[in-house]
Amino acid sequence: MEKLRSGYLFPEISMRREAHQKKYPDAKVISLGIGDTTEPIPSIITSAMSEYALGLSTPEGYQGYGPEQGQKSLRKAIAEKVYPNMGIRDTEVFISDGAQCDIARLQMLFGRDVTIAVQDPTFPGYVDSGVIMGQTGGADESSGGRYSRIEYMRCAPENAFFPDLATVPRTDVIFFCSPNNPTGHAASREQLRQLVDFARGNGSIVVFDSAYASYVSADGDKPRSIYEVPGAREVAIEISSFSKFAGFTGVRLGWAVVPDELLYADGTRVARDFDRVVCTSFNGASSVAQVGGLACLATEEGREAVRRVVGKYKENTRVLVDTFRALGKEVYGGDDSPYVWVRFPGQRSWEVFAEILEKTHVITVPGSGFGPGGEGFIRVSAFNSRERVVEACARLTSFLA
Ligand SMILES: *Cc1c(COP(=O)(O)O)cnc(C)c1O
């Protein structure tokens, strides 16, 4: 715990927001910061949950513990609707209370002796949970606070946001997030093929975080799952979540796929041990949340309702991208994610964050909070109402123009 690098990013941002609001009590601060959803959950989903919840008050409707791995119907719906024609069996899907929580349970399974690689920049959860497990050497402040035992795979515009794997040392586990938080970049089919081949050659496990899979544009050829790549079943665990596609950030529901073909060097199934971890440290996701998850996936109406919400955020992203482009900024992400990644050459991320907040009362996220490779960038999130996004863009334009 002592080795955790000071201050988790988002508490620091909310402290600065509070200080700003104190300084300017009348300012209408707009947050394009934290990756939390803002659109209401479609009522086809909440009515299923409320009906089930009311049933819990009746002798016929009451249910206690469910299976630790999740309701069969939901596991089946995920296998069929999220992974069509990818050969995923319902028994390989473990329902959870969210991807963040699965990251911690996977780290518990891997233990402290493994070596891990992460994209740089990336979602902070992989490194922080690894540090808590004790997978790290000390934080080396001289190299931007990297931990000496963790492999940082630089992902920048210069390498199409994909590392040159020929120069990446072997690690036991590779955490890979696509579409990526924070860069918004979705890996191409060829990039994921390289990643799977690399892991197969090295005997590494890929933990593929597909929390933003539903933001991948239908008109491109970007995979929404690692299992679209041949051979992935032998090397990859996929973690995902209802948070960003169904607005379940507060409801809490996610899943992990651990394929039967994923084996340790001695031939035993990783899924067997993950099942043991789940049964020991987690008694299953909330039954109410699982009913909601099923309502998102089981019917065409449910699927259409959540698609519409994702579509709203994607339109916001378009507004943000167009705004920064019109200002002559180098802009990335956006097409396949709710995040826009903007470069400010020669400036430090926290400086840019502070300047934008001071002049426009808009909250962004400093890129350096996601790893040393994020320095010089800010992440701008599309999670807000259209009206506020448009207002924020107007303020940014008058300030940056
Ligand atoms: C939001 C997010 C998560 C966390 O999802 P929960 O299911 O809400 O725990 C995981 N991974 C990435 C990349 C995220 O952005």
The ligand as a Gaussian input file, in Angstrom:
#p B3LYP/6-31G(d) Opt

LIG

0 1
 C      -15.296000       2.119000     -16.345000
 C      -14.273000       1.094000     -16.631000
 C      -14.249000      -0.120000     -15.933000
 C      -15.065000      -0.332000     -14.694000
 O      -16.246000      -0.852000     -14.968000
 P      -17.233000      -1.317000     -13.801000
 O      -17.902000      -2.453000     -14.464000
 O      -18.128000      -0.161000     -13.547000
 O      -16.450000      -1.725000     -12.620000
 C      -13.357000      -1.095000     -16.323000
 N      -12.494000      -0.877000     -17.316000
 C      -12.453000       0.291000     -17.979000
 C      -11.457000       0.480000     -19.048000
 C      -13.331000       1.315000     -17.649000
 O      -13.256000       2.485000     -18.257000

